[in-house]
Amino acid sequence: MRLLAVLFCFWALPALATQDAWPALYDVSDVATDDVLNVRQAPDAGAPIIGSFAPDAEDIEVIRPDDRYVWGLVNTSEGSGWVSLRYLARTPGQWQGAMPAVARCAGTEPFWSLEVAGEALIYTAISDTARDYRHTQSGPAQGRRDSFHLIAEGPNGTAIATVSARACSDGMSDRAYGLAVDLLLQGGDGWQHQTGCCSLGR
């Protein structure tokens, strides 16, 4: 995962895992250098255009496909829209025995974020000082291919994250997420339990 291959070289899935799980990262493909890949309001070529990607754009997170696997749901600005999967190439090596690399998790009430840099995790929150952690253990839930855990240690104590592949809302924007997280932080006054969403891109 970049959230372990960066959170996530993090979580090994059973050998049954397929290459087609979601969310996943894609690069724009087969778009002319003087053109763009349009993001549309709905999975339809006639739907209004609400954004675009450059012809050389990389690491675009596709949250999920439509029912026909023709369009992919992506985020743009403060919302989400649809792009044609015909013009996207899936980054190799995802969901082949390991969770895709989560890059960032965040939540509200209170506002917090968890960034990953290598094996280092950096937690920040409006109501707290920044905390640094280092990943020590991770793996899949028993008998599941869509749920994972991460344990990290730092000067302030232990951080435990459980991440599930399911639809998630940040409660503030119309952006879509395909990974939900429960975060437990150990501190001087006991454990804090926070919830939020995770993204493969920053």
TORVOKE-422100 format. One record per residue (C-alpha): residue in one letter; residue number from 1; x, y, z. Coordinates in pm, 1 decimal. Example, Ala and Ser with C-alpha at 12.3 -4.5 7.8 and 13.67 -1.06 7.14 Angstrom:
REM TORVOKE-422100
<r res="a" n="1" c1="1230.0" c2="-450.0" c3="780.0"/>
<r res="s" n="2" c1="1367.0" c2="-106.0" c3="714.0"/>
This chain:
REM TORVOKE-422100
<r res="m" n="1" c1="0.0" c2="0.0" c3="0.0"/>
<r res="r" n="2" c1="155.8" c2="340.9" c3="-40.9"/>
<r res="l" n="3" c1="-66.2" c2="390.2" c3="350.9"/>
<r res="l" n="4" c1="186.8" c2="64.7" c3="365.2"/>
<r res="a" n="5" c1="347.4" c2="-6.3" c3="83.1"/>
<r res="v" n="6" c1="338.4" c2="300.1" c3="239.3"/>
<r res="l" n="7" c1="-49.5" c2="242.4" c3="549.7"/>
<r res="f" n="8" c1="-75.2" c2="35.5" c3="416.1"/>
<r res="c" n="9" c1="267.5" c2="-247.1" c3="242.8"/>
<r res="f" n="10" c1="51.7" c2="-279.3" c3="502.2"/>
<r res="w" n="11" c1="-202.3" c2="-526.2" c3="494.0"/>
<r res="a" n="12" c1="-168.0" c2="-862.0" c3="328.7"/>
<r res="l" n="13" c1="-480.6" c2="-1010.9" c3="177.0"/>
<r res="p" n="14" c1="-542.2" c2="-1382.2" c3="122.0"/>
<r res="a" n="15" c1="-431.2" c2="-1536.1" c3="-204.9"/>
<r res="l" n="16" c1="-793.8" c2="-1517.5" c3="-320.6"/>
<r res="a" n="17" c1="-761.1" c2="-1143.6" c3="-367.0"/>
<r res="t" n="18" c1="-821.0" c2="-1022.6" c3="-719.8"/>
<r res="q" n="19" c1="-676.9" c2="-740.5" c3="-923.8"/>
<r res="d" n="20" c1="-1022.4" c2="-589.5" c3="-965.2"/>
<r res="a" n="21" c1="-1097.8" c2="-473.3" c3="-611.5"/>
<r res="w" n="22" c1="-1175.4" c2="-108.7" c3="-542.8"/>
<r res="p" n="23" c1="-1072.0" c2="163.1" c3="-477.6"/>
<r res="a" n="24" c1="-762.7" c2="158.6" c3="-699.1"/>
<r res="l" n="25" c1="-517.9" c2="394.1" c3="-869.0"/>
<r res="y" n="26" c1="-521.1" c2="459.5" c3="-1243.0"/>
<r res="d" n="27" c1="-325.3" c2="663.7" c3="-1497.9"/>
<r res="v" n="28" c1="-481.5" c2="847.2" c3="-1792.4"/>
<r res="s" n="29" c1="-423.2" c2="649.6" c3="-2112.2"/>
<r res="d" n="30" c1="-485.9" c2="700.0" c3="-2486.2"/>
<r res="v" n="31" c1="-582.5" c2="1065.9" c3="-2454.0"/>
<r res="a" n="32" c1="-426.4" c2="1299.1" c3="-2711.3"/>
<r res="t" n="33" c1="-160.6" c2="1539.0" c3="-2580.3"/>
<r res="d" n="34" c1="-374.9" c2="1837.0" c3="-2677.2"/>
<r res="d" n="35" c1="-688.7" c2="1696.0" c3="-2513.2"/>
<r res="v" n="36" c1="-815.5" c2="1615.8" c3="-2161.0"/>
<r res="l" n="37" c1="-1011.5" c2="1337.0" c3="-1994.5"/>
<r res="n" n="38" c1="-1344.9" c2="1482.4" c3="-1888.7"/>
<r res="v" n="39" c1="-1508.2" c2="1421.0" c3="-1551.8"/>
<r res="r" n="40" c1="-1885.7" c2="1410.5" c3="-1591.7"/>
<r res="q" n="41" c1="-2167.1" c2="1463.1" c3="-1346.1"/>
<r res="a" n="42" c1="-2315.3" c2="1121.0" c3="-1421.2"/>
<r res="p" n="43" c1="-2189.7" c2="800.6" c3="-1589.8"/>
<r res="d" n="44" c1="-2309.5" c2="912.9" c3="-1931.1"/>
<r res="a" n="45" c1="-2124.7" c2="1069.6" c3="-2224.8"/>
<r res="g" n="46" c1="-2394.7" c2="1335.7" c3="-2247.2"/>
<r res="a" n="47" c1="-2378.9" c2="1439.2" c3="-1882.6"/>
<r res="p" n="48" c1="-2242.1" c2="1785.9" c3="-1790.4"/>
<r res="i" n="49" c1="-1863.8" c2="1817.6" c3="-1756.3"/>
<r res="i" n="50" c1="-1757.8" c2="1911.3" c3="-1400.6"/>
<r res="g" n="51" c1="-1379.6" c2="1870.0" c3="-1428.2"/>
<r res="s" n="52" c1="-1096.5" c2="1713.6" c3="-1625.9"/>
<r res="f" n="53" c1="-761.9" c2="1534.7" c3="-1602.4"/>
<r res="a" n="54" c1="-452.8" c2="1611.2" c3="-1808.5"/>
<r res="p" n="55" c1="-353.1" c2="1352.5" c3="-2071.4"/>
<r res="d" n="56" c1="-51.8" c2="1253.0" c3="-1859.1"/>
<r res="a" n="57" c1="-226.9" c2="1251.4" c3="-1518.1"/>
<r res="e" n="58" c1="-124.4" c2="965.9" c3="-1288.1"/>
<r res="d" n="59" c1="-239.9" c2="806.3" c3="-964.2"/>
<r res="i" n="60" c1="-607.1" c2="892.3" c3="-1007.0"/>
<r res="e" n="61" c1="-810.5" c2="715.9" c3="-741.5"/>
<r res="v" n="62" c1="-1115.0" c2="539.2" c3="-883.0"/>
<r res="i" n="63" c1="-1352.8" c2="473.6" c3="-594.6"/>
<r res="r" n="64" c1="-1571.2" c2="221.4" c3="-776.5"/>
<r res="p" n="65" c1="-1706.4" c2="143.3" c3="-1124.2"/>
<r res="d" n="66" c1="-2064.1" c2="185.3" c3="-1239.4"/>
<r res="d" n="67" c1="-2286.0" c2="-120.6" c3="-1281.9"/>
<r res="r" n="68" c1="-2161.7" c2="-177.2" c3="-1637.9"/>
<r res="y" n="69" c1="-1792.0" c2="-127.0" c3="-1554.7"/>
<r res="v" n="70" c1="-1778.0" c2="143.2" c3="-1822.0"/>
<r res="w" n="71" c1="-1736.8" c2="445.3" c3="-1593.0"/>
<r res="g" n="72" c1="-1536.4" c2="505.3" c3="-1276.9"/>
<r res="l" n="73" c1="-1626.1" c2="731.6" c3="-983.4"/>
<r res="v" n="74" c1="-1349.8" c2="983.2" c3="-903.2"/>
<r res="n" n="75" c1="-1308.6" c2="1295.1" c3="-692.3"/>
<r res="t" n="76" c1="-1261.2" c2="1640.5" c3="-835.2"/>
<r res="s" n="77" c1="-1247.3" c2="1963.0" c3="-637.5"/>
<r res="e" n="78" c1="-1498.1" c2="1928.9" c3="-351.9"/>
<r res="g" n="79" c1="-1717.7" c2="1672.9" c3="-525.7"/>
<r res="s" n="80" c1="-1715.3" c2="1353.4" c3="-724.9"/>
<r res="g" n="81" c1="-1791.5" c2="1260.6" c3="-1082.8"/>
<r res="w" n="82" c1="-1742.5" c2="995.8" c3="-1347.5"/>
<r res="v" n="83" c1="-1472.0" c2="926.3" c3="-1605.1"/>
<r res="s" n="84" c1="-1463.8" c2="673.9" c3="-1886.0"/>
<r res="l" n="85" c1="-1261.8" c2="366.3" c3="-1784.8"/>
<r res="r" n="86" c1="-1173.0" c2="332.2" c3="-2153.6"/>
<r res="y" n="87" c1="-917.4" c2="608.2" c3="-2101.7"/>
<r res="l" n="88" c1="-767.9" c2="485.1" c3="-1775.4"/>
<r res="a" n="89" c1="-496.9" c2="223.3" c3="-1716.9"/>
<r res="r" n="90" c1="-489.7" c2="49.9" c3="-1378.9"/>
<r res="t" n="91" c1="-159.9" c2="80.4" c3="-1192.6"/>
<r res="p" n="92" c1="-10.4" c2="-273.5" c3="-1175.2"/>
<r res="g" n="93" c1="22.9" c2="-477.2" c3="-857.8"/>
<r res="q" n="94" c1="-283.4" c2="-361.2" c3="-665.5"/>
<r res="w" n="95" c1="-494.2" c2="-601.1" c3="-460.9"/>
<r res="q" n="96" c1="-253.2" c2="-887.1" c3="-538.4"/>
<r res="g" n="97" c1="-208.3" c2="-1022.3" c3="-186.8"/>
<r res="a" n="98" c1="-193.8" c2="-676.1" c3="-27.7"/>
<r res="m" n="99" c1="-410.2" c2="-372.6" c3="28.8"/>
<r res="p" n="100" c1="-351.1" c2="-78.5" c3="-206.6"/>
<r res="a" n="101" c1="-127.8" c2="187.2" c3="-56.5"/>
<r res="v" n="102" c1="-343.0" c2="421.2" c3="148.2"/>
<r res="a" n="103" c1="-183.8" c2="763.9" c3="157.6"/>
<r res="r" n="104" c1="-405.9" c2="961.1" c3="394.1"/>
<r res="c" n="105" c1="-694.1" c2="922.9" c3="638.7"/>
<r res="a" n="106" c1="-898.2" c2="1203.8" c3="792.6"/>
<r res="g" n="107" c1="-1207.0" c2="1269.7" c3="999.3"/>
<r res="t" n="108" c1="-1418.4" c2="1539.2" c3="1160.7"/>
<r res="e" n="109" c1="-1547.5" c2="1619.6" c3="1508.4"/>
<r res="p" n="110" c1="-1271.8" c2="1672.6" c3="1591.8"/>
<r res="f" n="111" c1="-1088.1" c2="1748.2" c3="1265.3"/>
<r res="w" n="112" c1="-790.8" c2="1513.3" c3="1235.0"/>
<r res="s" n="113" c1="-565.2" c2="1358.5" c3="970.4"/>
<r res="l" n="114" c1="-318.6" c2="1072.8" c3="944.7"/>
<r res="e" n="115" c1="-45.6" c2="1099.6" c3="681.2"/>
<r res="v" n="116" c1="195.3" c2="822.7" c3="582.8"/>
<r res="a" n="117" c1="557.2" c2="871.2" c3="483.7"/>
<r res="g" n="118" c1="732.7" c2="538.9" c3="443.7"/>
<r res="e" n="119" c1="672.5" c2="350.1" c3="769.5"/>
<r res="a" n="120" c1="617.4" c2="675.9" c3="957.3"/>
<r res="l" n="121" c1="264.2" c2="791.0" c3="1041.7"/>
<r res="i" n="122" c1="196.1" c2="1152.5" c3="1134.9"/>
<r res="y" n="123" c1="-124.9" c2="1230.8" c3="1321.6"/>
<r res="t" n="124" c1="-248.1" c2="1589.2" c3="1347.1"/>
<r res="a" n="125" c1="-566.5" c2="1735.7" c3="1493.0"/>
<r res="i" n="126" c1="-704.0" c2="2080.2" c3="1568.7"/>
<r res="s" n="127" c1="-760.5" c2="1981.6" c3="1931.5"/>
<r res="d" n="128" c1="-426.4" c2="1804.3" c3="1985.2"/>
<r res="t" n="129" c1="-54.2" c2="1835.0" c3="1923.7"/>
<r res="a" n="130" c1="98.2" c2="1641.6" c3="1633.3"/>
<r res="r" n="131" c1="195.8" c2="1283.1" c3="1710.8"/>
<r res="d" n="132" c1="453.9" c2="1068.8" c3="1532.5"/>
<r res="y" n="133" c1="423.1" c2="690.7" c3="1505.5"/>
<r res="r" n="134" c1="608.1" c2="406.0" c3="1340.6"/>
<r res="h" n="135" c1="427.5" c2="105.7" c3="1196.0"/>
<r res="t" n="136" c1="497.0" c2="-214.3" c3="1392.8"/>
<r res="q" n="137" c1="229.0" c2="-463.5" c3="1285.3"/>
<r res="s" n="138" c1="-46.0" c2="-505.1" c3="1028.6"/>
<r res="g" n="139" c1="-264.7" c2="-766.3" c3="863.1"/>
<r res="p" n="140" c1="-610.5" c2="-864.3" c3="738.7"/>
<r res="a" n="141" c1="-908.8" c2="-955.4" c3="952.2"/>
<r res="q" n="142" c1="-954.5" c2="-1329.3" c3="987.4"/>
<r res="g" n="143" c1="-1147.9" c2="-1469.2" c3="694.4"/>
<r res="r" n="144" c1="-1199.5" c2="-1129.1" c3="532.0"/>
<r res="r" n="145" c1="-1054.8" c2="-964.2" c3="222.3"/>
<r res="d" n="146" c1="-1201.8" c2="-621.0" c3="287.3"/>
<r res="s" n="147" c1="-1092.1" c2="-535.0" c3="642.0"/>
<r res="f" n="148" c1="-744.5" c2="-467.5" c3="781.1"/>
<r res="h" n="149" c1="-562.9" c2="-347.6" c3="1090.6"/>
<r res="l" n="150" c1="-253.7" c2="-142.5" c3="1158.6"/>
<r res="i" n="151" c1="-67.3" c2="-102.2" c3="1486.9"/>
<r res="a" n="152" c1="186.8" c2="175.1" c3="1531.6"/>
<r res="e" n="153" c1="395.0" c2="292.5" c3="1827.6"/>
<r res="g" n="154" c1="517.1" c2="639.5" c3="1920.3"/>
<r res="p" n="155" c1="634.4" c2="854.3" c3="2211.7"/>
<r res="n" n="156" c1="271.5" c2="922.5" c3="2308.1"/>
<r res="g" n="157" c1="166.5" c2="556.9" c3="2306.4"/>
<r res="t" n="158" c1="-1.6" c2="318.9" c3="2064.5"/>
<r res="a" n="159" c1="-219.4" c2="389.1" c3="1761.1"/>
<r res="i" n="160" c1="-449.8" c2="121.0" c3="1621.4"/>
<r res="a" n="161" c1="-632.8" c2="164.9" c3="1291.7"/>
<r res="t" n="162" c1="-887.7" c2="-68.5" c3="1136.7"/>
<r res="v" n="163" c1="-968.9" c2="3.0" c3="772.4"/>
<r res="s" n="164" c1="-1260.3" c2="-144.1" c3="576.2"/>
<r res="a" n="165" c1="-1326.7" c2="-130.2" c3="203.1"/>
<r res="r" n="166" c1="-1671.5" c2="34.4" c3="200.1"/>
<r res="a" n="167" c1="-1833.1" c2="362.9" c3="103.8"/>
<r res="c" n="168" c1="-1745.1" c2="649.6" c3="336.3"/>
<r res="s" n="169" c1="-1840.5" c2="1018.4" c3="367.5"/>
<r res="d" n="170" c1="-1625.2" c2="1288.7" c3="524.7"/>
<r res="g" n="171" c1="-1938.2" c2="1469.0" c3="640.3"/>
<r res="m" n="172" c1="-1827.9" c2="1800.2" c3="486.8"/>
<r res="s" n="173" c1="-1799.8" c2="1768.1" c3="110.2"/>
<r res="d" n="174" c1="-1954.7" c2="1571.4" c3="-174.2"/>
<r res="r" n="175" c1="-1631.0" c2="1378.2" c3="-225.2"/>
<r res="a" n="176" c1="-1656.7" c2="998.3" c3="-233.8"/>
<r res="y" n="177" c1="-1433.2" c2="754.7" c3="-46.0"/>
<r res="g" n="178" c1="-1399.5" c2="377.9" c3="-71.2"/>
<r res="l" n="179" c1="-1219.7" c2="315.4" c3="258.5"/>
<r res="a" n="180" c1="-1351.1" c2="378.7" c3="610.4"/>
<r res="v" n="181" c1="-1129.3" c2="387.3" c3="920.9"/>
<r res="d" n="182" c1="-1167.3" c2="352.9" c3="1297.0"/>
<r res="l" n="183" c1="-868.6" c2="501.4" c3="1478.8"/>
<r res="l" n="184" c1="-781.0" c2="433.6" c3="1842.7"/>
<r res="l" n="185" c1="-517.0" c2="656.6" c3="2002.5"/>
<r res="q" n="186" c1="-360.9" c2="590.6" c3="2340.5"/>
<r res="g" n="187" c1="-287.2" c2="894.7" c3="2554.6"/>
<r res="g" n="188" c1="-236.4" c2="1011.9" c3="2909.8"/>
<r res="d" n="189" c1="-612.4" c2="1028.0" c3="2964.9"/>
<r res="g" n="190" c1="-687.4" c2="686.3" c3="2815.8"/>
<r res="w" n="191" c1="-796.2" c2="591.5" c3="2466.4"/>
<r res="q" n="192" c1="-955.3" c2="813.9" c3="2203.9"/>
<r res="h" n="193" c1="-1176.5" c2="659.5" c3="1934.2"/>
<r res="q" n="194" c1="-1209.3" c2="854.5" c3="1609.2"/>
<r res="t" n="195" c1="-1368.6" c2="767.2" c3="1276.9"/>
<r res="g" n="196" c1="-1305.3" c2="887.7" c3="923.7"/>
<r res="c" n="197" c1="-1228.2" c2="801.9" c3="562.5"/>
<r res="c" n="198" c1="-907.4" c2="702.1" c3="383.6"/>
<r res="s" n="199" c1="-776.6" c2="781.7" c3="37.4"/>
<r res="l" n="200" c1="-513.9" c2="624.9" c3="-187.7"/>
<r res="g" n="201" c1="-414.3" c2="970.3" c3="-310.9"/>
<r res="r" n="202" c1="-307.6" c2="1281.2" c3="-128.2"/>
